[in-house]
């Protein structure tokens, strides 16, 4: 099958991480790409349905309902590899230690004081990968598991990635494309 530009524009726009969209510039870029892409409605659209909010913007409820009820492709990777990827992808967070520490302090209502103090120390020492690993393990992953446990949805596939480097992500993108276009 020939890959048309609408497919790749749609994939590019839809795969932008929702965390990145919290920043106004990326949100506007993604919105413009989606608005101008010539959608071929026969092709699948892949989105990250992590939250009904993107920064301070709300996804329209009718769209969110469809996203939340759609089939899932689970992407699994070792925790240490995920931590490495997060640090490499979110340099703007780890580069501003005072902003990072403010974000960590906002987690105080949810975790024991000594845990938050440990995270603050990791941030102060620039131990970004260890900090990312601990935050995912103790904060983000448990919340995602709880959220997923509430929903009922079809899992179309589960991809186990050993690496989240460029080659690993390219391979995963090809596998997802092949899966979706074969249905």
Phi, psi and omega in degrees: 000136177282139179269116179272161184295329179298320179299311183291323177296319179295314179300315182298314182292318185287335183270359177296128184298137182297331178298320180295328184291348177297338178274129187308316184300312180293323178299312181296321178298311180297317179299318180293320178298313180296322182291327185262347181293137178275090183296136169256105187293356176277345181263150180288156174241131181254128178228157173263109185261061183279326184203152177279358177243142174236102187063235178259016179255146181254130173291136179307134185306321181294322177290316180300319180300317179293319179297315184292334181265357182287160175297155184246149166242114180274133177245116185247140178209153178302144183305315181297322179292320177297319179297317178299316181296314181300314181297319179291330184271338185238048180302330180295334178281315183282340180286335180251090186298323181293320177293320179297316180295325176296320178295320179294318180299331178294345179273357183305321180294345187255350186220155178301148183306314183296329177293312180296320177299319177298318178296319178297321178294318177300317179297315181298322182276357180074020179276065190296317181295318179295320178298313179299317180299312182293321178295318178295316184293319187262337186242296189289309183301315178299324179290320177296318178299317180297316179297315181295327181294334180283334186267157174239118182205159179277135172263111182287324181194159173233122179257126176258110181257130175277335184223142176250027174281180183306315180295318179296318179289322176298318179297317179296319179298318178296318180296318178295316179300313180300317180299310184290324182280348178273352183272000000 
